[in-house]
Amino acid sequence: HTLELRLRAAEGDQDRFDQRVRPYCAAIAVELLRQRHGLDWQVDRDRVEAVAGAGLWLLLTSPPGEIPASRARLASWIRELEALAAGAGPPNPLPA
């Protein structure tokens, strides 16, 4: 319920998206990179970018406000997080 509530509250609210949804998704990505791939995203940046894919790389590195809050963006991140959890490479992301 927690993520679902955060997502509903962040719809159309860029600040809320940047302050609540992005950090939550980024924390999941960082942990999956560490657990499933043995990568520290701050040390192994080139390898992380290749393994995580463009969408999650933007999630981890873009400044607040640079990624528009949208359901499509979140759906793309979820697909990419699922691929990381499965130990696979990045799926084809949605266009920005």
N, C-alpha and C positions, 0 to 999 in steps of 0.2 A: 504493500500500500504506500510506503514512503515515496518510492520513485514515482508512482502514478500521481500522487498528490503534488509532488514537486513539478511534474510536467504540466499538469492542469493549471497550476498557479503561475507557471512561467509562460504560458501561451500568450503571445502578444506583448510580453513584458521583458524587454531585452536585459534590463538590469537584473531581474530575478533569474533569468536564464543564465546569465554570466556568473551570478553569485551562488546559485544553488544547483542548477542542473549540470553545468560544465564541470565544476569541481568534483561532483559525484561521479560522473562518467570518466573523468581524467584519473581519479583515484582507482577506479576499476581497471582501466587500461594499464596503469603503472604496475599494479599488482599482478595482472595477467602476464605482462611482459616479463616480470621478475620470475613468477612461478612456472610458467609454461615454456618460456624461451631462455631463461637465465640471463636476461638483459636488464641493465640499469639504464633507464632512458636518458639520464643526464650524462652518463659516461660513454655509452655505446650508441651515440646519436645516429650515426650512419646506418648501423645495423637495425636500430629501432625503426628508423624511417622506412627501411625496406620491408621489415616484418609487419609493422603496424599498418602501413598503407597511408595514402595521402590524407584521408579523412581524419584518422586518429592522430596523425602527425600534426595536423592543423589544430585539433582539439588540445593537444599538449603544448603547442608552441605559440599559438596566435594570442595577441593581446585581447583583453576584454572588449566586447563591442564589435570586433572584427568579423565574427561569424554570426550571421543573422539567426535569430531564434526561429526554428521552423520544425514542423513534424517530419518533413522529408530529411532534414539534416540529422535529427535524432534517430530516425529509422535507419539511416545509413550507419551511424555510429554503433547502434545496437547490432547490426549485421556484422560489422567489423569486430566488435567485442566478442561476439559469438564465435567468429573465426579464430580469434586469439585464444579463446577458452578451449577450442577444439585442437589447438596446436597447429592450425593451418595458416597459410598466408592470407593476405587481405582479399576479400571479395571485391567485385567491381563496385566502386562507390558511385553514388548519385552525383551528377554535376553540381557544382556549388551554386 
